[in-house]
Each structure stands twice: as C-alpha cells, then as structure tokens.
Amino acid sequence: CIRDSVYSVGLLAEQLYPGKGSQLAELWRLKQIEYSYRDLIKMALALGRLVARESQPGEKVGLLLPNLAPTLGLIFGLSAQGRAAAMLNYTAGVEGMQAAITAARIRCIVTSRAFVEQAKLGDKLPALQGVRLIYLEDLRATMRFADTLWLLLWALPFPRLAVPAGSPEDAAVVLF
C-alpha cells in the first residue's frame, strides 16, 4: 500500500519507468500527442506554481476542463502545491455547479476559453456566484523568466524538494 500524496505517486511512477512514461495519448484536433511521465511532471510543476499564486494552501480549486493531459497535470500540480482539485461537472448546469462550489467552498475555478466555447458555457459561467475564473490562456502569460529558471534548474532536477511536503492525509481530488 502506497501512503503518499498524489504528486509523490506520480514522481514514483516516473522513477519506475524512466524514459518510457505513461505515454498518455490524447486525441485533440485530430492529432495524437503522447506525454511521458516527465512531461506530466513538468506540466504539473509549472501549472501548480502558477495556480498557487492565485489560491491559498489547503484550498479546493475548481477545475472546469476537458479530460486532457493539462487537466491531469493540474491535478498533480495542485496536489504538489497543497491544494485539492475539485472536478466540476458542467453537464450539471448552473445550479448543480453552484451547489458543488458551495459544498466544496471553491473560491476560484480554472478553465480555458477554448473549452468554454466548445462546451457552450459562455452564458452559464457568469451566473456562478462567489468564484473567480482563471483561464489557462491567461496563466501562460503570467509565466515569468524566473519561473522558467525555477522549473528548469531546480524543480525538474529536484522535484520532491521543489514543492511543499505533502501528506497522504491531504485531500487530493473532490469529485461531483
């Protein structure tokens, strides 16, 4: 039985299968993209660091994204930064999402403009109360040179040391 955080389990998988990775296949715009565990860890470290600036330790961060590799990267990244991903179901409608937001005490939601357009959520998101929307497209623009140096020179070579210590007792994901 592994008793570790979600992020640490991802690091363990990368150690067990170096160079191979999960080969997470993603079908997006008719292109198949394969991601290794290393790619996933890189994504997790970068996205986790950026979202950590927008949230507090222990906070549940809503995710309103499709089932693609960046979503998985965010789940790992949030875990690495001491936050829990709260997976929102857009098919539940505004009332269902608002109930989930209230139940989990979500204060910010990470989504993407492309997903909002594709899922036709443009008229629904403004109706959600008490939350701030963070768009992946905007997060990319907040990545500074110092973040890139941190990622390449510290976080990737020493991924366990680069983030706060997690506990297996911490919430990892909230599902609705």
C-alpha positions in Angstrom: 0.0 0.0 0.0 1.5 3.4 -1.0 0.9 6.0 1.6 1.9 9.2 -0.2 0.5 12.3 -1.9 -0.9 12.1 -5.4 2.1 14.2 -6.6 4.6 11.8 -5.0 3.0 8.8 -6.6 3.4 10.5 -10.0 7.1 11.0 -9.2 7.4 7.4 -8.2 5.9 6.3 -11.5 8.4 8.4 -13.3 11.2 6.7 -11.3 9.9 3.2 -12.0 9.5 3.8 -15.8 12.2 6.3 -16.7 12.2 7.4 -20.3 9.1 5.5 -21.1 6.5 7.3 -19.2 2.8 6.7 -19.3 2.5 7.6 -23.0 -0.7 9.4 -22.2 -2.4 9.6 -25.5 -4.6 12.5 -26.2 -6.8 13.0 -29.3 -7.2 16.7 -29.8 -7.9 18.4 -33.1 -7.2 15.1 -34.9 -3.6 15.0 -33.6 -2.4 12.3 -31.3 0.0 13.7 -28.7 2.0 11.4 -26.4 3.1 12.6 -23.0 5.8 10.9 -20.8 5.7 10.9 -17.1 8.5 13.5 -17.3 6.2 15.7 -19.5 3.4 15.3 -17.0 5.7 16.3 -14.1 6.9 19.3 -15.9 3.3 20.3 -16.7 2.3 19.7 -13.0 5.2 21.8 -11.6 4.6 24.7 -13.9 0.8 24.8 -13.7 0.9 24.1 -9.9 3.2 27.0 -9.3 1.1 29.4 -11.4 -2.2 28.4 -9.8 -0.6 28.5 -6.3 -0.2 32.3 -6.8 -4.0 32.5 -7.3 -5.0 30.4 -4.3 -4.2 29.5 -0.7 -2.7 26.3 0.8 -5.4 23.8 1.6 -7.8 25.5 -0.8 -10.0 23.5 -3.1 -9.6 24.8 -6.6 -12.4 24.1 -9.1 -11.4 22.6 -12.5 -13.7 23.0 -15.4 -11.7 21.4 -18.1 -12.0 18.5 -20.6 -10.3 15.2 -19.9 -6.9 16.0 -21.4 -3.3 15.9 -20.3 -3.3 19.5 -18.9 -6.1 18.6 -16.6 -4.2 15.7 -15.2 -1.1 18.0 -14.9 -3.2 20.4 -12.9 -4.5 17.7 -10.6 -0.9 16.6 -9.8 0.3 20.3 -9.7 -2.4 21.3 -7.3 -1.6 18.3 -5.1 2.1 19.3 -5.2 1.3 22.8 -4.0 -1.0 21.7 -1.2 -4.3 22.3 -2.9 -7.1 19.9 -3.9 -8.6 19.8 -7.4 -12.4 19.9 -7.3 -13.6 18.4 -10.6 -16.7 20.3 -11.7 -19.3 18.7 -14.0 -20.5 21.3 -16.5 -23.4 19.0 -17.5 -24.9 19.5 -14.1 -25.9 23.0 -15.2 -25.5 26.3 -13.3 -27.5 25.1 -10.3 -25.5 21.9 -10.0 -22.2 23.6 -10.4 -23.2 26.3 -7.9 -24.1 23.6 -5.4 -20.7 22.0 -5.8 -19.0 25.3 -5.4 -20.8 26.0 -2.2 -20.3 22.4 -0.8 -16.6 22.4 -1.5 -16.1 26.1 -0.6 -14.5 26.8 -4.0 -13.3 30.3 -4.5 -11.6 30.0 -7.9 -12.1 27.9 -11.0 -9.5 27.1 -13.6 -10.9 26.7 -17.1 -10.0 27.5 -20.6 -11.6 29.8 -23.1 -11.4 27.1 -25.8 -13.3 24.7 -23.5 -15.9 27.3 -22.5 -16.5 27.9 -26.2 -16.6 24.3 -27.2 -18.9 23.3 -24.3 -21.1 26.3 -24.9 -20.6 27.6 -21.3 -20.2 31.3 -22.1 -23.6 32.2 -20.9 -23.5 29.9 -17.8 -20.2 30.9 -16.2 -21.2 34.5 -15.4 -24.2 33.1 -13.4 -21.8 31.3 -10.9 -21.5 33.3 -7.7 -18.7 33.8 -5.3 -15.9 32.4 -7.6 -13.2 33.9 -9.7 -12.4 32.4 -13.1 -8.8 31.7 -14.0 -8.2 30.9 -17.7 -5.3 28.7 -18.7 -4.6 31.0 -21.6 -4.1 33.8 -19.1 -1.9 31.7 -16.8 0.5 31.1 -19.6 1.1 34.8 -19.9 2.0 35.0 -16.1 4.9 32.6 -16.5 8.0 34.8 -15.9 11.6 34.2 -16.7 12.2 33.4 -13.0 9.6 30.7 -13.2 11.3 29.1 -16.2 14.6 29.2 -14.4 13.0 27.7 -11.3 11.4 24.9 -13.4 14.5 24.0 -15.4 17.2 24.5 -12.8 15.5 23.5 -9.6 12.1 21.9 -9.9 12.8 19.4 -12.7 16.1 18.1 -11.3 14.8 18.0 -7.7 11.0 17.6 -8.0 10.5 16.4 -4.4 12.4 19.3 -2.9 10.9 22.0 -5.2 7.4 21.8 -3.6 6.0 21.9 -0.1 5.9 18.5 1.6 2.6 16.8 1.1 0.7 14.3 3.3 -1.2 11.2 2.3 -4.0 12.5 4.6 -4.4 15.7 2.5 -7.4 15.8 0.2 -6.3 15.2 -3.4 -9.4 15.4 -5.5 -13.0 16.3 -4.9 -15.5 14.7 -7.3 -19.0 15.8 -8.0 
